[in-house]
Amino acid sequence: MQPTPMTLNVLRAGLQSILKAEESADVDWKKVEAQCRQIRSRLQQLGAPDYTDDFVTVFLEDAELRRADPEYAEVQHQRLRNWLDGSEILAR
């Protein structure tokens, strides 16, 4: 029996958790990177929800870049917020 794909709600919750962690005053980058790896792994194993945009994969792979470049991080955070807002309607 095939495992079921990750739901959009589960993916959204994981990405919201990463965003919240990265926007905190004292970012635990090891934890953020671990969360990104965990979600990427689940997406690879279980498949992504239909509405998952390529940006989600890029975001999950770019934690190190966001850590090194605050301007890049802000752009990526805004793109993620936009994706989360758009996917909220579909997750209902």
C-alpha positions as a Python dict, from the first residue, in 0.01 Angstrom:
ca = {
    (1, 'M'): (0, 0, 0),
    (2, 'Q'): (132, 343, -99),
    (3, 'P'): (164, 609, 174),
    (4, 'T'): (-74, 899, 128),
    (5, 'P'): (69, 1231, 10),
    (6, 'M'): (137, 1507, 259),
    (7, 'T'): (-175, 1720, 301),
    (8, 'L'): (-171, 2089, 223),
    (9, 'N'): (-262, 2168, 585),
    (10, 'V'): (35, 1969, 717),
    (11, 'L'): (271, 2136, 470),
    (12, 'R'): (135, 2481, 552),
    (13, 'A'): (176, 2420, 927),
    (14, 'G'): (536, 2311, 882),
    (15, 'L'): (622, 2612, 667),
    (16, 'Q'): (448, 2849, 910),
    (17, 'S'): (656, 2701, 1192),
    (18, 'I'): (977, 2760, 997),
    (19, 'L'): (875, 3117, 912),
    (20, 'K'): (793, 3192, 1275),
    (21, 'A'): (1127, 3047, 1389),
    (22, 'E'): (1322, 3248, 1132),
    (23, 'E'): (1146, 3571, 1224),
    (24, 'S'): (1215, 3534, 1595),
    (25, 'A'): (1475, 3758, 1758),
    (26, 'D'): (1708, 3467, 1836),
    (27, 'V'): (1692, 3223, 1543),
    (28, 'D'): (1797, 2865, 1611),
    (29, 'W'): (1931, 2792, 1262),
    (30, 'K'): (2014, 2429, 1340),
    (31, 'K'): (1649, 2372, 1431),
    (32, 'V'): (1529, 2560, 1120),
    (33, 'E'): (1758, 2357, 895),
    (34, 'A'): (1641, 2034, 1059),
    (35, 'Q'): (1276, 2131, 1004),
    (36, 'C'): (1349, 2211, 638),
    (37, 'R'): (1524, 1874, 588),
    (38, 'Q'): (1238, 1690, 757),
    (39, 'I'): (970, 1849, 540),
    (40, 'R'): (1177, 1802, 221),
    (41, 'S'): (1223, 1437, 307),
    (42, 'R'): (850, 1388, 368),
    (43, 'L'): (766, 1560, 39),
    (44, 'Q'): (1010, 1334, -146),
    (45, 'Q'): (875, 1019, 20),
    (46, 'L'): (505, 1100, 28),
    (47, 'G'): (457, 1340, -261),
    (48, 'A'): (356, 1703, -247),
    (49, 'P'): (2, 1841, -230),
    (50, 'D'): (-137, 1954, -566),
    (51, 'Y'): (-96, 2325, -496),
    (52, 'T'): (270, 2298, -396),
    (53, 'D'): (464, 2549, -600),
    (54, 'D'): (834, 2509, -695),
    (55, 'F'): (901, 2797, -459),
    (56, 'V'): (829, 2568, -162),
    (57, 'T'): (1116, 2339, -261),
    (58, 'V'): (1350, 2635, -311),
    (59, 'F'): (1254, 2776, 28),
    (60, 'L'): (1320, 2444, 200),
    (61, 'E'): (1662, 2417, 34),
    (62, 'D'): (1775, 2776, 100),
    (63, 'A'): (1792, 2803, 480),
    (64, 'E'): (2169, 2854, 465),
    (65, 'L'): (2131, 3137, 213),
    (66, 'R'): (1862, 3303, 424),
    (67, 'R'): (2090, 3279, 726),
    (68, 'A'): (2378, 3446, 539),
    (69, 'D'): (2180, 3717, 358),
    (70, 'P'): (1910, 3905, 551),
    (71, 'E'): (1784, 4083, 238),
    (72, 'Y'): (1740, 3752, 56),
    (73, 'A'): (1571, 3614, 367),
    (74, 'E'): (1319, 3899, 372),
    (75, 'V'): (1230, 3845, 6),
    (76, 'Q'): (1190, 3471, 64),
    (77, 'H'): (980, 3528, 376),
    (78, 'Q'): (748, 3759, 183),
    (79, 'R'): (718, 3506, -100),
    (80, 'L'): (637, 3236, 155),
    (81, 'R'): (374, 3455, 323),
    (82, 'N'): (217, 3513, -21),
    (83, 'W'): (215, 3140, -92),
    (84, 'L'): (67, 3065, 249),
    (85, 'D'): (-206, 3325, 195),
    (86, 'G'): (-291, 3178, -146),
    (87, 'S'): (-285, 2819, -24),
    (88, 'E'): (-509, 2898, 276),
    (89, 'I'): (-816, 2911, 52),
    (90, 'L'): (-738, 2569, -95),
    (91, 'A'): (-664, 2414, 244),
    (92, 'R'): (-1018, 2474, 372),
}
